Amino acid sequence: MMNFSPPPTTTIQRLWQMNDPSARAESVTVPKRLVPPHIEALNAYQPGRPPDALKAELGIERFINLASNENPLGPPKSALDAIKAVLTDINRYPESGGFRLRETLADVYRVKAENVVVGSGSESIMANIVRAFLHGDDEVVTSEGTFIGLYVLVNSQGVKLVKVPLKDYKFDLDAIAEAVTEKTKLVYLCNPNNPTGTMFSRAEFENFIKKVPDHVLVILDEAYFEFTMGIAEFPDSMTYRYDNVLTLRSFSKAYAMAGLRVGYGMGHEYLINYVNRVKLPFEPNMLAQVAASAAIKDTTYLGGVLENNDEGMRYLTNEFQKLGWEYVPSSTNFVMLPTKSAEKVKQIHDGLLREGVAIRPLAAFGLPHCFRITIGLPDENEACVNALKKYY
Ligand SMILES: Cc1ncc(COP(=O)(O)O)c(C=O)c1O
């Protein structure tokens, strides 16, 4: 007979088997489920409380969410009509591989469908890139103070993540190029950057890409691309088409479909082919596929979004200037304000929440003295400024 050494144990509360929340949970000892150390070190995503729960708790009528860089205008009618037209077909699986959406996007960007991958949000495509390309001793280089989703994905893959400090709240492309070694498999750039709102220019990008060796894959996360379309200096990655660059874009921001979960990636077919090998075949879902196909052609809708955003950004930054509050000039649908301390941010966040306005404190992004405000509708922006005047 084989001899097993006893497995390590852990104590948990036997809670989930009980329907009655008033019942006392019993402590039980169970075998410790061993997971790799890089999974043990992760923390689960902490969702904010749902608006209805907050309204009831705070006794407020209206809740203004300026915390998540969502689009306040609501989704395009063209997307809603496309969804309605297929609603009764949801007993069927979606088109496998999202072929029609890929063809539509290929048409818009004048590439082949083989150059396009679609997914349940651009973050899902990012996850598939991480799964497809990273293992073992590979290293990823990026900046501090950028999209947390990338950090989580890289850490959960168990590969080394090198974070270079921001310079004046911008990606320090020179330092990032210097941090690249023979182990670097991937460099992640977010342009314009969440949460700082800053962008690097064509000249800065061209100087950077010259220094990056061919073995390095560069992800250019352009989730906020539409808000920079009018800026001549913005280095739109699709105007370069480097063989080692993967572009990521989203329908969650300018196209107001964050809840539907749909995004896309573009790059050389040889890279896209690997991403498609690990992708779940039926994402994004059927409604997301048809809505995105309609929205990407809806230039009238996009025009209205950019107008509301420009107006809101102008209003907020004018107010900040008049009040003498520091802010970081932004090329996105949000603006970041540095303050003196993390305590100050907490005071502002808690005060605003009591008034029914949610903003995003940025400690989790490594910027504990900063907070971020998403551009809302004109009256939402005004309500935010009025609340800020009370608590800043
Ligand atoms: C920079 C950046 N990349 C990616 C995402 C994820 O976008 P999606 O909703 O398409 O997954 C976000 C969302 O906040 C983001 O800010």
Ligand as a Chemical Component Dictionary entry (heavy atoms), coordinates in Angstrom:
data_LIG
# 
_chem_comp.id                   LIG 
_chem_comp.type                 NON-POLYMER 
_chem_comp.pdbx_formal_charge   0 
_chem_comp.three_letter_code    LIG 
# 
loop_
_chem_comp_atom.comp_id 
_chem_comp_atom.atom_id 
_chem_comp_atom.alt_atom_id 
_chem_comp_atom.type_symbol 
_chem_comp_atom.charge 
_chem_comp_atom.model_Cartn_x 
_chem_comp_atom.model_Cartn_y 
_chem_comp_atom.model_Cartn_z 
_chem_comp_atom.pdbx_ordinal 
LIG C1 C1 C 0 -6.865  51.246 -21.041 1  
LIG C2 C2 C 0 -7.961  50.263 -21.025 2  
LIG N1 N1 N 0 -7.822  49.134 -21.719 3  
LIG C3 C3 C 0 -8.793  48.212 -21.746 4  
LIG C4 C4 C 0 -9.943  48.389 -21.038 5  
LIG C5 C5 C 0 -10.967 47.306 -21.067 6  
LIG O1 O1 O 0 -11.913 47.598 -22.041 7  
LIG P1 P1 P 0 -13.023 46.570 -22.445 8  
LIG O2 O2 O 0 -14.283 47.019 -21.786 9  
LIG O3 O3 O 0 -13.087 46.658 -23.957 10 
LIG O4 O4 O 0 -12.611 45.210 -22.002 11 
LIG C6 C6 C 0 -10.148 49.536 -20.280 12 
LIG C7 C7 C 0 -11.356 49.721 -19.492 13 
LIG O5 O5 O 0 -11.471 50.510 -18.614 14 
LIG C8 C8 C 0 -9.116  50.502 -20.282 15 
LIG O6 O6 O 0 -9.229  51.618 -19.576 16 
# 
loop_
_chem_comp_bond.comp_id 
_chem_comp_bond.atom_id_1 
_chem_comp_bond.atom_id_2 
_chem_comp_bond.value_order 
_chem_comp_bond.pdbx_ordinal 
LIG C1 C2 SING 1  
LIG C2 N1 SING 2  
LIG C2 C8 DOUB 3  
LIG N1 C3 DOUB 4  
LIG C3 C4 SING 5  
LIG C4 C5 SING 6  
LIG C4 C6 DOUB 7  
LIG C5 O1 SING 8  
LIG O1 P1 SING 9  
LIG P1 O2 DOUB 10 
LIG P1 O3 SING 11 
LIG P1 O4 SING 12 
LIG C6 C7 SING 13 
LIG C6 C8 SING 14 
LIG C7 O5 DOUB 15 
LIG C8 O6 SING 16 
# 
